Amino acid sequence: MAFDRIRLLKFLNLFAIGGTERQFVNIVKRLDPERFDLHIGCFRKQGDFLKDVEACGRPLTAFNVRRLASYKTLRTQFQFARYLRKHRIQVLHTYGWYANVFGIPAARLAGVPVTIASVRDTGAYLTRPQIMLQREVCRFATCLLANSDAVRDWLASSGCPSEKIRVIRNGITVSTQTTEAQPRMDFRQELGLPPQSPLIGAICRLSPVKAVNDLIQAAAMALKEHPSARFVIIGDGEERAALTAQAQGLGIGHSVYFTGLRTDVSQIIPQLTVSVLPSLSEGLSNTLLESMAAGVPVVATRVGGNVEIVADEVTGLLVQPRHPEDLKAAICRLLSNPQQGLSMGAAGKERIRHHFSMESAVRETESLYRDLLSCSIAA
């Protein structure tokens, strides 16, 4: 069915550095303006990605909400519903728990034909009541959009209607990760390290579910075999002080660097020798995608969507979660066999190019909007 421009609103909490936010921005920048009249909604106009969203020149409106359980939030939902009606929005696409719970009921009230709730993890950060509330809200959505088979399976097992669930995996543009295009900062020099120092990196939120403490235990063991190696932890979160103390307590504080949040991660990743993700739960990790797209071999835990990204023994190594000894063995294996690491890195880049391209993610997302709207009109 042919359409005029589809009136679409995409809603995100805010624009801080994160995997969901990065995917949101990349999709927004690439949606065909000839086919989509795009509006953007959020709770707060904040975050490092805000400038990228504003540069797109699309209408951006903040519906200020600090907590969901309040009379003020209910009034704001009615305001949002009025906005949807005024602009005759045909497709609402919300990202994440708060946006889903806020936006989907308002869109139902406004009579929006198509509502899409994105769920991008397996509930590791949610309480049981939050999981139950999301499940009930998602019953009103036209579609539940997961970013991995693991998230799809978790949604179905938690009681969400399986017939509504679709999967579109995260995408990444490989060409932006190449090192030849432009000069970049020398990360080892910034850290005061020799050019030859093996650099093992973890890029993630510093929360318990990311299990960076397991990586630090693995680092203490790995440094006995590779004393010139250095470990860099890029990210921030509530665990940072405890992780720093753990490294000091193990006597490896001089070999483990905590950088906090960085906006130049795309320049840092290609300089890593090995990229490690030791987490206990994952939806579909952008860190793994970006590392493989940069030709860096990866070591990751066998959880969630990690097994959909990493081809074990081909593009990287998968280990069981909560096994620091296995992490150490995988890291040391790549440090002891640099040629194998290069081979895995090259295979990883090709895997991303063929299976996780940003072009495919955008094309599938645009098709989803059109298909769901066609079905809605036909019904």
C-alpha positions as CSV (number, residue, x, y, z in Angstrom):
1,M,0.0,0.0,0.0
2,A,1.4,3.4,-1.0
3,F,1.5,6.2,1.7
4,D,2.1,9.9,1.8
5,R,4.8,10.7,4.3
6,I,4.2,8.6,7.5
7,R,3.8,10.8,10.5
8,L,6.1,9.2,13.0
9,L,7.1,10.1,16.6
10,K,10.0,8.4,18.3
11,F,10.3,8.8,22.0
12,L,13.4,8.4,24.3
13,N,14.0,9.2,27.9
14,L,17.0,11.5,27.2
15,F,20.1,11.5,25.1
16,A,22.9,10.4,27.4
17,I,25.7,8.1,26.2
18,G,24.5,4.6,26.0
19,G,23.8,1.8,23.5
20,T,20.0,2.5,23.1
21,E,20.7,6.2,22.7
22,R,23.3,5.6,20.1
23,Q,21.0,3.3,18.1
24,F,18.2,5.8,18.4
25,V,20.3,8.6,17.1
26,N,21.7,6.6,14.2
27,I,18.2,5.5,13.1
28,V,16.9,9.1,13.4
29,K,19.7,10.5,11.3
30,R,19.1,7.9,8.5
31,L,15.3,7.7,8.2
32,D,14.2,8.7,4.7
33,P,12.7,12.3,5.0
34,E,10.8,11.7,1.8
35,R,8.9,8.9,3.5
36,F,8.7,10.0,7.1
37,D,7.5,13.2,8.8
38,L,9.5,12.6,11.9
39,H,8.8,14.1,15.4
40,I,11.0,13.3,18.4
41,G,9.8,13.2,22.0
42,C,11.7,12.9,25.3
43,F,11.4,13.5,29.0
44,R,14.4,15.8,29.2
45,K,16.5,17.6,26.6
46,Q,19.8,16.4,28.1
47,G,22.8,14.3,27.2
48,D,25.8,14.2,24.9
49,F,23.7,13.0,21.9
50,L,21.3,15.9,22.1
51,K,23.3,18.0,19.7
52,D,23.2,15.2,17.1
53,V,19.4,15.0,17.5
54,E,19.0,18.7,17.2
55,A,21.2,18.8,14.1
56,C,18.6,16.6,12.3
57,G,16.2,19.6,12.3
58,R,13.2,17.5,13.3
59,P,10.6,18.8,15.9
60,L,11.9,17.9,19.3
61,T,9.6,18.3,22.3
62,A,10.3,17.5,26.0
63,F,7.4,16.2,28.2
64,N,9.0,16.8,31.5
65,V,8.5,13.8,33.9
66,R,10.7,13.0,36.9
67,R,8.8,10.0,38.2
68,L,5.9,8.0,36.7
69,A,3.7,7.6,39.8
70,S,2.4,11.1,40.2
71,Y,-0.6,13.2,39.3
72,K,1.7,15.6,37.4
73,T,2.8,12.7,35.2
74,L,-0.8,11.8,34.5
75,R,-1.5,15.3,33.3
76,T,1.6,15.2,31.2
77,Q,0.4,12.0,29.6
78,F,-2.8,13.8,28.6
79,Q,-0.7,16.6,27.1
80,F,1.3,14.1,25.2
81,A,-1.9,12.5,23.9
82,R,-3.1,16.0,22.7
83,Y,0.2,16.4,20.9
84,L,-0.2,13.1,19.1
85,R,-3.7,14.0,18.1
86,K,-2.8,17.6,17.0
87,H,0.0,16.3,14.7
88,R,-2.0,13.3,13.6
89,I,0.8,10.9,14.5
90,Q,0.3,7.5,12.8
91,V,3.2,5.6,14.4
92,L,4.6,6.0,17.9
93,H,7.9,4.2,18.7
94,T,9.0,4.3,22.3
95,Y,12.4,3.1,23.6
96,G,12.9,1.6,27.1
97,W,10.8,0.9,30.1
98,Y,9.9,4.5,31.2
99,A,9.1,5.6,27.7
100,N,7.0,2.5,27.0
101,V,5.0,2.9,30.2
102,F,4.5,6.6,29.7
103,G,3.9,6.7,25.9
104,I,1.9,3.6,25.0
105,P,-1.2,4.3,27.1
106,A,-1.2,8.0,25.9
107,A,-1.1,6.8,22.3
108,R,-3.9,4.5,22.9
109,L,-5.9,7.4,24.4
110,A,-5.0,9.5,21.3
111,G,-6.1,6.9,18.9
112,V,-2.6,6.4,17.3
113,P,-3.0,3.6,14.8
114,V,0.4,1.9,15.4
115,T,2.4,1.8,18.6
116,I,5.8,0.1,19.0
117,A,7.4,-0.6,22.3
118,S,11.1,-1.2,22.1
119,V,12.5,-3.6,24.7
120,R,16.3,-3.9,24.5
121,D,17.4,-6.0,27.5
122,T,16.3,-9.1,29.4
123,G,15.0,-7.2,32.5
124,A,18.3,-7.2,34.5
125,Y,17.7,-3.6,35.7
126,L,14.0,-4.0,36.4
127,T,12.2,-5.1,39.6
128,R,9.5,-7.7,39.4
129,P,6.7,-5.1,39.7
130,Q,8.3,-3.2,36.8
131,I,8.4,-6.3,34.6
132,M,4.8,-7.0,35.4
133,L,3.8,-3.4,34.6
134,Q,5.7,-3.3,31.3
135,R,4.0,-6.6,30.4
136,E,0.5,-5.1,30.9
137,V,1.3,-1.9,29.1
138,C,2.8,-3.9,26.2
139,R,-0.5,-5.7,25.7
140,F,-1.8,-2.4,24.3
141,A,1.1,-2.0,21.9
142,T,0.8,-3.0,18.2
143,C,4.3,-4.4,18.3
144,L,7.0,-5.3,20.8
145,L,10.4,-4.7,19.1
146,A,13.3,-6.7,20.5
147,N,16.9,-6.2,19.5
148,S,17.9,-9.9,19.8
149,D,16.4,-13.4,19.9
150,A,17.4,-13.5,23.6
151,V,15.2,-10.5,24.4
152,R,12.4,-11.9,22.2
153,D,12.5,-15.2,24.2
154,W,12.6,-13.3,27.5
155,L,9.5,-11.2,26.6
156,A,7.6,-14.3,25.6
157,S,8.6,-16.1,28.8
158,S,7.5,-13.1,30.9
159,G,4.0,-13.3,29.4
160,C,4.1,-10.8,26.6
161,P,2.1,-11.8,23.5
162,S,4.5,-13.7,21.3
163,E,2.6,-12.9,18.1
164,K,3.4,-9.2,18.7
165,I,7.1,-9.6,19.1
166,R,9.5,-8.7,16.2
167,V,13.3,-8.6,16.2
168,I,15.5,-6.0,14.5
169,R,19.1,-6.3,15.6
170,N,21.3,-3.3,16.3
171,G,23.3,-2.0,13.4
172,I,26.6,-0.3,13.0
173,T,28.4,1.3,10.1
174,V,31.7,-0.5,9.7
175,S,33.4,2.3,7.7
176,T,33.2,4.7,10.7
177,Q,35.3,2.3,12.7
178,T,38.2,2.1,10.3
179,T,41.5,3.7,11.3
180,E,42.7,4.9,7.9
181,A,40.1,7.6,7.4
182,Q,41.5,10.2,9.8
183,P,44.3,10.7,12.3
184,R,43.2,9.9,15.9
185,M,44.4,10.4,19.4
186,D,47.0,8.0,20.7
187,F,45.3,6.4,23.7
188,R,48.4,4.6,25.0
189,Q,50.3,7.9,24.9
190,E,47.5,9.5,26.8
191,L,47.8,6.8,29.5
192,G,51.6,7.1,29.5
193,L,52.1,3.6,28.1
194,P,54.7,2.3,25.6
195,P,53.3,1.8,22.1
196,Q,53.8,-2.0,22.4
197,S,51.8,-2.5,25.6
198,P,48.9,-4.9,25.2
199,L,45.7,-3.1,26.0
200,I,42.7,-5.0,27.2
201,G,39.5,-2.9,27.4
202,A,36.0,-3.1,28.9
203,I,33.5,-0.5,27.8
204,C,30.3,-0.7,29.8
205,R,28.2,0.7,32.6
206,L,29.8,0.0,36.0
207,S,26.9,-1.8,37.5
208,P,26.7,-5.3,39.2
209,V,25.2,-6.9,36.1
210,K,28.3,-6.0,34.0
211,A,30.5,-8.1,36.4
212,V,33.6,-6.0,35.9
213,N,34.8,-7.4,39.2
214,D,35.2,-10.7,37.4
215,L,37.4,-9.0,34.9
216,I,39.5,-7.4,37.6
217,Q,40.0,-10.9,39.2
218,A,41.0,-12.2,35.7
219,A,43.4,-9.3,35.2
220,A,45.2,-10.1,38.5
221,M,45.8,-13.6,37.1
222,A,46.6,-12.6,33.6
223,L,49.2,-10.1,34.7
224,K,51.3,-12.9,36.2
225,E,51.7,-14.3,32.6
226,H,51.7,-10.9,30.8
227,P,53.1,-8.3,33.1
228,S,53.3,-5.6,30.4
229,A,49.6,-5.8,29.7
230,R,47.3,-3.0,30.9
231,F,43.6,-3.1,31.5
232,V,41.3,-0.1,30.9
233,I,37.8,0.2,32.1
234,I,35.7,2.8,30.2
235,G,32.4,3.9,31.7
236,D,30.9,5.0,35.0
237,G,28.4,3.8,37.5
238,E,27.7,2.9,41.1
239,E,30.4,0.2,41.2
240,R,33.3,2.4,40.3
241,A,34.6,3.0,43.8
242,A,34.3,-0.6,44.8
243,L,36.0,-1.8,41.6
244,T,38.9,0.7,42.1
245,A,39.3,-0.6,45.6
246,Q,39.3,-4.2,44.4
247,A,42.1,-3.5,41.9
248,Q,44.1,-1.7,44.6
249,G,43.5,-4.6,47.0
250,L,44.7,-7.1,44.5
251,G,47.9,-5.1,44.0
252,I,47.2,-4.3,40.3
253,G,46.0,-0.7,40.7
254,H,49.0,0.5,38.6
255,S,47.9,-1.8,35.7
256,V,44.1,-1.0,35.7
257,Y,42.9,2.4,34.5
258,F,39.4,3.8,35.1
259,T,38.7,6.5,32.5
260,G,35.0,7.3,33.3
261,L,32.7,8.1,30.5
262,R,34.3,9.0,27.2
263,T,32.8,10.6,24.1
264,D,35.7,9.3,21.9
265,V,35.1,5.6,22.3
266,S,35.1,5.1,18.5
267,Q,38.7,6.3,18.5
268,I,39.7,4.2,21.5
269,I,38.3,0.8,20.4
270,P,40.6,0.3,17.4
271,Q,43.6,0.7,19.7
272,L,42.6,-2.2,22.0
273,T,44.4,-5.5,21.7
274,V,41.3,-7.3,23.2
275,S,37.8,-6.1,24.0
276,V,36.2,-7.8,26.9
277,L,32.5,-8.0,28.0
278,P,32.2,-10.0,31.3
279,S,28.5,-9.3,31.9
280,L,25.8,-11.5,33.5
281,S,23.0,-10.4,31.2
282,E,22.9,-8.7,27.7
283,G,20.3,-7.7,25.1
284,L,22.5,-7.0,22.1
285,S,25.8,-5.3,23.1
286,N,26.9,-2.3,21.0
287,T,30.3,-2.6,22.6
288,L,30.7,-6.0,20.9
289,L,29.4,-4.7,17.6
290,E,31.7,-1.7,17.7
291,S,34.8,-3.8,18.7
292,M,34.2,-6.4,16.0
293,A,33.5,-3.6,13.4
294,A,36.9,-2.1,14.3
295,G,38.6,-5.5,13.8
296,V,39.3,-6.1,17.5
297,P,39.0,-9.6,18.8
298,V,36.5,-10.0,21.6
299,V,36.1,-12.1,24.8
300,A,32.5,-12.2,26.1
301,T,30.3,-14.2,28.4
302,R,27.9,-16.7,26.9
303,V,24.8,-14.7,27.9
304,G,21.8,-13.1,26.1
305,G,22.5,-11.7,22.7
306,N,26.3,-12.2,23.0
307,V,26.0,-15.6,21.4
308,E,24.1,-14.0,18.4
309,I,27.0,-11.6,17.8
310,V,30.2,-13.6,18.5
311,A,31.0,-16.7,16.5
312,D,33.0,-18.6,19.1
313,E,36.5,-19.5,18.0
314,V,36.0,-17.5,14.8
315,T,35.4,-13.8,15.7
316,G,36.3,-14.1,19.4
317,L,36.0,-16.3,22.4
318,L,32.9,-17.0,24.6
319,V,33.2,-18.0,28.2
320,Q,30.8,-18.9,31.0
321,P,29.7,-15.9,33.2
322,R,31.1,-15.7,36.7
323,H,34.2,-17.7,35.8
324,P,37.2,-15.3,36.1
325,E,39.6,-18.1,35.5
326,D,38.0,-18.7,32.0
327,L,38.1,-15.0,31.3
328,K,41.8,-15.0,32.2
329,A,42.5,-18.0,30.0
330,A,40.7,-16.5,27.0
331,I,42.5,-13.1,27.4
332,C,45.9,-14.8,27.8
333,R,45.3,-17.0,24.8
334,L,44.8,-14.0,22.5
335,L,47.8,-12.1,24.1
336,S,50.0,-15.2,23.5
337,N,48.8,-15.7,19.9
338,P,48.6,-12.2,18.4
339,Q,48.2,-13.7,14.9
340,Q,45.1,-15.5,16.0
341,G,43.8,-12.2,17.5
342,L,44.3,-10.5,14.1
343,S,42.5,-13.3,12.3
344,M,39.6,-13.2,14.7
345,G,39.4,-9.4,14.4
346,A,39.3,-9.6,10.6
347,A,36.6,-12.2,10.7
348,G,34.6,-10.1,13.2
349,K,34.7,-7.1,10.9
350,E,33.3,-9.2,8.0
351,R,30.6,-10.7,10.3
352,I,29.4,-7.2,11.3
353,R,29.5,-6.0,7.7
354,H,27.2,-8.9,6.5
355,H,24.9,-9.4,9.5
356,F,24.7,-6.2,11.6
357,S,25.0,-3.3,9.2
358,M,23.3,0.0,10.0
359,E,21.9,0.1,6.5
360,S,20.0,-3.2,7.2
361,A,18.7,-1.9,10.6
362,V,17.4,1.3,9.0
363,R,15.8,-0.6,6.1
364,E,14.1,-3.1,8.4
365,T,12.9,-0.4,10.7
366,E,11.4,1.6,7.9
367,S,9.7,-1.6,6.5
368,L,8.3,-2.3,10.0
369,Y,6.6,1.1,10.2
370,R,5.1,0.7,6.7
371,D,3.9,-2.9,7.2
372,L,2.3,-2.2,10.5
373,L,0.5,0.9,9.3
374,S,-0.7,-1.0,6.2
375,C,-2.1,-3.7,8.4
376,S,-3.8,-1.2,10.7
377,I,-5.4,0.6,7.7
378,A,-6.5,-2.7,6.2
379,A,-8.1,-3.8,9.4
